[in-house]
């Protein structure tokens, strides 16, 4: 899932990263287990910057996922980290 090069808004990038994360059951289960989020939380809070930052923090905590997600979205891992920082401001 390539992120549009002109749309690197932090929220759009985080949503794309969430979509990538949820594509694999094991990774999705790990997201829920480690963050304490529920599927209902994800649905109801999807527009919240704090939730989107949490998704990117989850990826940062496991470098192989961070690298794989960045590769799939065709952005640098640093761009994902930068997006998280932007969302936390």
Secondary structure by P-SEA (a helix, b strand, c coil): cccccccccaaaaaaaaaaaaaccaaaaaaaaaaacccaaaaaaacccaaaaaaaaaaaaacaaaaaaaaaaacccaaaaaaaaaaaac
